[in-house]
Amino acid sequence: MPHLTVAERRRGSLSELGDAEQAVRRGLPVLARVDNVLLIAGTEAPDSWRVVHRFPLLEHVGGNGGD
């Protein structure tokens, strides 16, 4: 599941979270090409998250009409 953490409640006020939500909404939807997937792990501790493994994806070659 694609995921992007924009803000965390414990690191900002409700007003700041609302401002972040509005800023992000203006840029949606996000269209991007994905060529790898990252497995990340961490704890509740700040800055504990690390990349455990990178999984490269194969380039799609096909005739389904989409790109």
C-alpha positions as CSV (number, residue, x, y, z in Angstrom):
1,M,0.0,0.0,0.0
2,P,1.6,3.3,-1.0
3,H,2.1,5.5,2.0
4,L,3.2,9.0,2.8
5,T,3.2,10.5,6.3
6,V,2.5,14.2,5.9
7,A,2.2,15.1,9.6
8,E,1.9,13.5,13.0
9,R,-0.5,14.7,15.7
10,R,2.2,14.5,18.4
11,R,4.5,16.8,16.4
12,G,2.0,19.5,15.5
13,S,-1.1,21.4,16.6
14,L,-4.5,20.7,15.1
15,S,-4.2,24.0,13.2
16,E,-0.9,23.0,11.7
17,L,-2.3,19.6,10.7
18,G,-5.2,21.3,9.0
19,D,-2.8,23.6,7.1
20,A,-0.8,20.5,6.0
21,E,-3.9,18.8,4.8
22,Q,-5.0,21.7,2.7
23,A,-1.5,22.1,1.2
24,V,-1.4,18.4,0.3
25,R,-4.9,18.3,-1.2
26,R,-3.9,21.0,-3.7
27,G,-1.3,18.6,-5.1
28,L,-3.5,15.5,-5.4
29,P,-3.7,13.2,-7.1
30,V,-0.1,12.2,-7.3
31,L,0.9,10.6,-10.5
32,A,4.2,8.8,-10.5
33,R,6.1,5.9,-12.0
34,V,7.1,3.3,-9.4
35,D,10.3,1.3,-10.0
36,N,11.0,-0.1,-6.6
37,V,9.3,-0.8,-3.3
38,L,10.9,-0.2,0.1
39,L,10.5,-2.4,3.2
40,I,11.0,-0.1,6.2
41,A,10.9,-0.8,9.9
42,G,11.2,1.3,13.1
43,T,9.7,2.0,16.4
44,E,7.7,4.8,18.1
45,A,11.1,6.5,18.8
46,P,11.7,9.6,16.6
47,D,13.9,9.0,13.6
48,S,14.1,5.2,14.2
49,W,12.7,4.2,10.8
50,R,15.2,2.6,8.4
51,V,15.1,1.0,5.0
52,V,15.4,-2.8,5.5
53,H,15.3,-3.8,1.9
54,R,14.7,-2.4,-1.5
55,F,12.7,-4.5,-4.0
56,P,13.2,-3.4,-7.7
57,L,10.2,-3.8,-9.9
58,L,10.3,-5.1,-13.4
59,E,9.4,-2.6,-16.1
60,H,5.9,-3.3,-17.5
61,V,5.9,-4.3,-21.2
62,G,2.4,-5.2,-22.4
63,G,-0.6,-4.4,-24.5
64,N,-3.3,-3.5,-22.0
65,G,-3.6,0.0,-23.6
66,G,-2.3,1.8,-20.4
67,D,1.0,3.2,-19.5
